[in-house]
């Protein structure tokens, strides 16, 4: 059987999600998100909306998976937009036991289509987001290949995150906060680990276990790092409040991986 590398026949990265793949248990969640986002933002503010992650990939687990919408606004997000998004998040999370949290990303349409974001936010929209409302911005973006440029622009800024993570960890007062942090940190680390080897792999995946195994395959000389990456993948799926795990991710694996990623692919272009 031919290995699925997440590519179209022409070698470009295939869009990984679809509304047709949304599991039946999550269909009412997505429908409610569409309705609520349309109601709160309206056509004057909302250019288009998308959903990404395990729900449109068809791999969501009831009671475990979160709902991840991305909004493209007609102008840059305001404090009022963030407040509206927070209200939608809280309402959806309280209404559906199928999801464990909602995280709405807000971006300006022009930013998503800008040259600076072409291989980061643009790639995210074109390949990792499933259209929910409005005209699909992917039609104005290029087709993407698993290149070193893509690796650099999507994950070449991991080096900036450990200091912020340490500050956040110090302020985390509850197990719930620590679990939420461990999930986000672990997912970012695992996907950076995958993009480290992505051009050699010649494909794309968002599956955390596959990302970790591919990292391990290309680093047979680093068994300890491979095991840490596998632990990160497990944490991304089933987050933990264990401070030792969070410390390993933030203080051990992340700094090493950030330096290795920059050495291989270079540093991400700075943002304003």
N, C-alpha and C positions, 0 to 999 in steps of 0.2 A: 504494500500500500504506500502511495506517495505521501510524504510528510506534508502536513498543512503548514505553510509558512505565512499565512495571512496576506497573500498577494493576489492581485489580479493576473490574468494571463500575460499582460504586458510587463509584469514585474513591479508595478506600482502597488502601494499598500491599499488593501481593500478596506472599505468602511466596515467597521466591526459590528455595528448594531443595526437593529431594525425594529419598528413597532410590531412587525409580524412575529418577532421572537419574544416579545414580552410574555412571561408566564401568565397563565389565566388568573392566578391569585393576585397578580400585581396590576392587571388591566384596570380595575377601578381606581387604583392609586394614580396611575398615569392619566386617566380621564379626569380625575379631580384636579390634578396639577394643571392640566391644560385649561380647564375652566377657571380655576382660581387665578392663575397667572394672567389670563386674558382679562379677567374682571379687575384685578388690582392695577395692572399697568396700562392696559388699553392701547389702541392703535397709535395714539400720539406719542407714547413712550416706547412701546415694544416694537422692534423691527422684526425679530424672530426669536424663537425659543427652541431649546434642544434638551434632550435627556441623554445622559451617558452612564457608563458603569455597568454593573452586573444585570440590571433590569432590562435594558434593551439588548444586552448580549444573550439574554435567556438563561443566565446562570444564577439568578437571585435566589436566596434562601429566605423563606418567610420568617419574620421575627429577628433576622440577623442582618440582612442587607439594608443599605440606606438608599434613599432616592436622591439623585444628583442632576438637577436641572442647570443649564447654562442659558443665560439671557443675553441677547444682543440688543442693546438699547439704542435709540436714535441719536442720543448724545451721551457723553460720559456719565456714569452713575453719580447720583447725588445722595446726600444723607437721607432724603425722603425715599429714594428708591431702595436704599438698604433697609430702612424701617419697614417698607412694604414687603420686601423679600423676607425679613425676619418674621413678620406676621404670617406670611404664607407658610414658611417652614414650620412654625409652631402649630398652626392649624392642621396641616397635613399629618404631622407626626402624631398629634393627639387623636386624629380621626382614624388612623389605620394601624392596627397591630402588626400588619405584615412588614412594616418598615421600622428600622431602628435608626431614626434620625433623617433629616433632610438638610442638604447643603446646597444653596442656590448661589451660583457664580454670576456676577454682574460685570458686563463689559460694554464699552461703546462700540458700535458697529465699525466706525472708522479705525479704531485700534485693532480690532480683529482682522481687518483687511489691510493693515499697514505693512510696509516693507519690513519694518523692524520685527513684527510678529509673524511674518510669513511662515517661518519654520518652527514656530512654537504655538501661539494661540490659533494661528491659521490652520496649522496641521491638526490641532485638537478639534476644531470645528469640522474640518473636511473628513477626517478619518475616525475620530473617536466619539463624535456626537451624532445622535439620531434626531432629525428634524421633528418638531412637535407643533410649532406655530410659525406662520409667516413664510417668506421666501428663503430658501436654503442658501446661505452664504457660500457653501462649498462650490456652487456654480461659478463663483468669481475667484476661486483659488485654484492653484495648480494641482496636479497629481504628484504624489510624494513617493520617494524611494527610500529604502533603509540605508541612508548614507551617514558619513561622519558628521556632515553639516547638521543633519536632523538630530543626531545624538547630542551634539554640542548645544544646539539651540533649545532643545527640550529639557535637558538635564545637566547642562554645564555650569549651573549655578548652585549646586548642592553645597558648595563650600560656604555659602552665605547663611545656611540654615542652622547648623549646630548651635551657634551662640543664641539665636532666637529660641530654639527648642529648649536649651538649658534654662533660660529665663522663664519660659512657660512652664516647664516641669517644676521649677522651684515654687511657682505660684499655684500649682494644681493641688487643691485641698481635698478632693474626694476621689474615691475609686472610679467613679463615673468619668470624671475629668481625665484621670490618668489612662483609662481604657480608650477614651476618644483620642487622646494624644498618641498613644501607642499605635493605634490603627493608622492614623494619618502619617506618622513618621515612618512606620514599617512599609506602607505602600509606596511612599516616595523613594525610600532606599531601594526596595526591590526593583522598581521600574528604572531607577538610575543604573542599578547593576545590570539589568538587561540591556539598556542602551549602550553600556560599555562594550558589549560584545555584539550588538545588533548588526553592524556592517559586515562582520565576519560571518555571522549567522545568515544574513541575507533574507530577513523576513521580519514580521512584526507579531507580537502577542501582547495582550494585557492580562493574561492569566498569571496570577502571582506564583503558583506552583511551577508553571512552565518557565517563567522568568528565572526563578531561583535555580531550577535544574539546568537551564542553558548557561547561566553564570558558572555553575559548578563544572559543567562539561568543558568550558573554555579555560578553567583555572584548576586543573587537576593537581597542580603543584601547591595549591593553597587550600588544603582540606578544612582548616579551621575557619577561614573566611566563607567557604562554601556552606559549612554547617550554620554559621551565623546568618547567611542569606536565607537558608531554609527556615530557620527560626523566625526571621523577619517575615517571610511569606506566610507562615502559620499565624503570626501575630496580626498581619494585615487582614486575615480572614476571621480570626477569633481573638480579638484584642484582650490584653491582660493589663491589670493594674500593678503588676510586679515591678517595683522600681529597679530591680537588677536588670530586667530585660530592657527597660527603657534606657538605662544607663549604658548598656552594651550597644544599643542602636545609636544613641546620640554621641557618646564619648569614644566608642570603639570603632564600629563599622562605618559610620557616616564620614568621619574625617579621613579615614584611609581611602574609602571609595571616592570621595570628592577629589583627592589628590590624584588618584589613579585615573579618574575620568578626564581630568584636565590634561594629564600627561599624554593620554591617548588621543583625545579629540579637541583639546583646547578649551578655553573659558568662554562662556556665553557672552554675547554682546551685551554691554551694560544697558540698563533701562533708566529712563529719567527718574 
